[in-house]
Amino acid sequence: MAKPTPITEFELLASFDAVRTVLSEPRFAGHRTRPLAFWATPRDRRLPLAFMGRSLGELLATPFEDLYGTPGVGRKKIRSLIDLLLRAVESPPQSNGLARGPETITAGAMPPVEDVGGLSDATWAEWRGLIIRNGLSQEPLGRFATTLQTLPRGIWTTPLAAYLELTLAEMRSMKTYGEKRMTAVLDVFASLAAILSAAAAQPHLAVRLASKAAWEVECWIQSALERDGSPGFQELDEHLIQPLIGQLKVDAGEQVSRLAQRWLALDDTTSGVRRVAGELDLTRARVYQLIDGVHVVLQVRWPGGPASVQALRRHVWACSTEARVRQYLDKATSLFFPAAAVGKPQYVRREIDQDESATAQGEQPSTDEESI
């Protein structure tokens, strides 16, 4: 490498002095305890390895001539050192790990979600801090994913807290955490951080994070509960069944959503399963396996679903005399939220028959807590 000219050396010295002056300010005291590597990303090249483990405070206290004279360090490595120092300056003041004050980074400062492979520990610490300050540590990872199809099923219910004490290097060293899984996890954190940092600009407002389908269904159920009458068959299908089928399509794929739609249309489950299995080119065992997994998807996406649907079911049973509506709702509840259902579909039918008989004799339908 050609020896730098005095002008080049002067430019590097001037840049180093300028950034050192800024980082020496009291507001960057937290930054000065961090190693230089804290601001590096896996995509950086020509890093000054001799300096990566040294703290910013130590580097700033070292004369420029001594840094330049370090064996193996030339003009390009010094330029990389200055670039990393500039990156530290651009980080929010006093962002010393997770112990940050109420100030937040802006949404515009967030790296693109698709660029999570170039994430630095500094930005990762900012994301973790946002999660903690907004009380989301115990929320499951899958609840905020764009689609559960990008996340391995084993980590759908893993709380965000499982990653909050880890550095990026520690995450990458975990068993089964290859590039694909790392990208999927970091994508969730990146999306959350972008939303939370933007919301922080309006501190007088609260933000509730939920899937669009779950939010719309919950709002409709609330409005239905406030009415005197019961929703009809078409309204139930449009505002409850189809949105949840749509959520299944997003998270489990076209095949599972079609299967759920066909399952709800079956009159005779035993013979109907054979027909559906043939239509979808599946074995009957596979059909039952996929059906059993439907509620897992919706439990991750809409934790409050069982309570909301159970409240709707009680309301419908109290207000509706149309057996078709009650049967459709019970079957859907058994599929989507078994914990909120009366029981298996055949038990639901028996209860409907008993209640219809009681209604014909002028009695009220059973609302025994045990049956609910």
N, C-alpha and C positions, 0 to 999 in steps of 0.2 A: 504494500500500500504506500502510495506516495506520501511523503511527509507533508502535513498540513502547512499552509502558508500562514504568515502572521495575521492576515486578515481573517482567515477561517478560525484561528485560535481566538482572536478577539471577539468574533461573533459568538462562539461557544461560551467564552468567559462571560460576556455580557448577558447572554440568555440564562446562564446558571446563576449569576448574581441576582438577576431580576426575580427568578422563581424562588431563590433562597430568601430574599427579602420578604416575599409574601408568606411563605411557609413558616417564617420565624415569628409571625404575628401570634398573639395569645390565642386567637380563635382556632388555630391549627395545632394546639398543644396535643390533642388526641391523635392527630395524624402522625406527629413526630415519634410516637411510640411504636408505630407500625413498621414492619419490614418493607423494603421497596417492592418485594414480590407481591405484596397485598394488592398492588395496582396493575399487575401484569395479567395478561390473558393467555390462554393456550395458543392463540394465533399470532402472538407477538414473535418477531424474529430479531436476531442480532441483539439479544438481551445482554446486558453487562453482568454476566454470571457472578463475577467477583463481588458485586455489590448487592445481589438479590437478597441475601440473608441479613444485611445490615439495616438498622433502623434509619428512618428519614432524619431523625435528630443527629445521629452519628455522621451521616453523609453530609448534612448541611454544615456541620462543625469542622469538616475536613477541608483544608485549602484546595482550591480548584487544581493547582499545580500537582498536588499529591494524588488526586483522583486521576488526573490525566497521565501521571507517571506510573500508574498501577500496571504491572506486567499483564499483557494480553488485552489491554484496553487502548483502543485507538479512537479516531474521530467518530466512527459510526457508533461505537459503544457509548461514547459520551453523549452523542445525540440521542440515543435510546434512553440513557439515564435522564436527560432533560425532559424528554417526552413523558416518561413515567412521573416525574415530578410535576409536570403540568397537569397530568391526569389527576394527581392528588389535589392540586389547587382547585380543579373543577368539581371535586366532590364537595358535598355540603359541609360547611364548617362544623366542627365539633361532632362529626359523624364517627365517633370512635366505637366501631362495632355496633352492638345492639343497644347500648346505653345512650340513646339519643334523646334530645329534647323534643318538643312538640313540632318543631319545624320539619318540613318534609321536602324531598326532592320533587321537582315538577314532572308532569307526565311527559313533557318534551325531552327530559333528560334520560328517559328510559330507552335502553337499546331495543331495537326491533325484536319481536318475539322469535322470529326466524333466525336471529343472530345469537341465540343463547349459547352456541358453541364457543363464542368468543367472550364469555362472561368472565369478569374479574372478581376476586374475592371482595373488593370494595363495593361493587354493585350488589353482589350476593348478600353482603351484610345489610345493605339498605333494604333489600326486599324482605329479609328476615325481620328486620326491625318494624317494617310496616305491618307484617302479619301479627306480630306480638302486640303492637300498640292498638290494633283494631280488634283484639280479642278473638282471633280466628285459629289459635294454636291447636285446639282440639277438634277442629272440623276435619272431616275426611278429605283426602286428596281428590278422590273421584268426584266429589260434589262440584268442583270448580273446573273440571276438565272440559274442553270443547266437545269431546266425545269420549266415552269410556272405551271405545275400540282402540284408542292409541295407548291406553294404560293396561299393563298386565293385571289380570283380575286379582292377583294376590295383594296388590297395593291400592285397590279401590277404596278400602276403608282405613288405610293407614293415616293416622292423624298428621297434620302438617308439622306438629311438634317433633315428630321423629327426625325431621331434617334441620330443625332450627339451631341445634347445637353443633352442626357439622360444617366444616369447611368444604370447598369444592373438591379438594384433593382427598379428603376423608370419604366423601360420597363416592368418588370414582374408584376408591380402593375397596368398596363394599362388594361382597359377592353378588353376582348377577347384575350389577349396575354397569352395564356396557353403555356404549354411545347412544343406542336407541332409547333405553330406559332413562338415562340421564336427561336426554333431550325432552322426553315426555314429562318428566317431573319438573324440570326447569321451565318448561312452557307454561305449566299451571301457575308457578310462582310469578313468572313474568306478566301474565295476564292479570293476576290479582294485584300485583304491585302497580301496574298502570292504572287500574280502576281506583285503587285506594289513594294513590298519590293525587289523582285528579280530584277525587272527592274531598280531599283535605283542603282544597282551595275554598270550599264552602262549609266551614265548620258548624254553621247553624243548622245544617241538614244532616239527616242520618241516611245511611245506605244499607239496604238489605240485599244480600247476594243470594240469588236462587235461580234455578233454570226458568226460562221464560214460560214453558209449558206448565210447570208446577205453580208458578205465580198466577197465571191466568185461571187455572182450574181452582185454585184456592179462593181467588176473588169471586168466581162464579158460585162456588159452594156457599160462601158467606152470604151472597145475595139471595141464594135459594133458601137458606135457613131463615131469612128475615121475612119471607113471604108466608102467607097463610096456607096456600095450596102446595101441591107437590109438582115438580117438573114432569113433563110428559116424556114419552119414549124418545122422540126426536131430539128434544132439548138435552136429555141425558146423554144421548149418543154424541151430539155435537160439542157439548161443553165439558164432558168428562172423559168419555171413552176415546174419542178420536185424538184429543191432545196427548193422552197417555200412550196411545198407539204410535203417534208421531215421535214421542220421546224415545220409545223403544227402537224405532227405525234409526234414530241418531246414534244411540248407544249400543245397540245389539245387531243392527243391520236389517236389511230388507226382509230376509227370510224369517227372522223372529217376529217382526212386526206383522207380516202376512199370516204367520201361524197363529199369533194372538187374535187377529181379526177373525180368522176362520174358527178358532176355538170358541169364541163367544157366540158364533152363529150356529153351533152344533145343538141339535135337539137331543140326540142320543149320543153320549160321549163314546161308548164302547165301539159302536159301528162307525161313528163319525171319525174316530181317530184313524181307522184303517183307510178311509177315503182321503183324509187330509194327508196322511203319510204318503199315499200314492201320488197325490197331486204335487207334493213338494219333493218327491223322490227321496224320502227319508224312511228309516225304520220306525216302527211304533215306539221302540225304546228311546230313540233319539227325539221323537216328538215329545214324549213325557219329560225327558231331560231338559229340553229347551223351555217347556212350559214351566217346569219347576224353577228355572233360573230367572223368570220374568220379574218376580217380586224383588230379587236381589238388586237388579238394575234400578228399579223405582225406589227402593229403600235408600240407596245411595243418593239418588237425585232429589228425592223429596222425603226427608225424614219425618216431616209432619203429616205425610199422606194418610197413614192408617187412622189417626185421630180425626182428621177432617172428613174422610170417607165414612168412617163409622158414625159421625154426627149426621152426615147426609142420609145414611141408611135409616137411622132412627127417625129422622124427619119424614122420609118417604113412607116408612111403614105406618107412621102415625096419621099421615094425610092422604095417602093414595089408596084407592080401592081397586086399582088396575093391576091385576096379577102380573101382566106382562112387564110392567115397569119395575115392580119389585123383584121379579125373577132376573131380569136383565142386570139390575144393579147388584144383586147378590152374586150372580155369576162373575161379574166384573170384579167385585170386591175379592172374591175367592182367588181370582187370577192375579190381580195386581197387589193386593195387600191381605194375604191369608190371615194375618193376626187380627184383622178387623172384620173378618167374615164370620158368618153364622157357623159355617162348617163346610163340608164337601158339597158339591152341587146337588147330589141326590138327597142329602139331609135338608138342604134349602127347599127343595121341591116338596118334601113331606111337610115342612113347617108351613109353607104357603097353603097346602091343601087343608091343614088343620085350621089355620086362621081364616081361610075362606069359609069353612064350615061354621066357625064360630060367628063370623060376620053375618052369615045367612040366618043365624038364630038370634040376632040382635045383640051379640056379645062384642066386646072390644078385642082386637087382635092382641096376642100375647106380647108383652114388653118386658118379660122377665129378664133380669140382668144376666142370668146364667145363659139364656139363649142368645142374647146379644153378644 
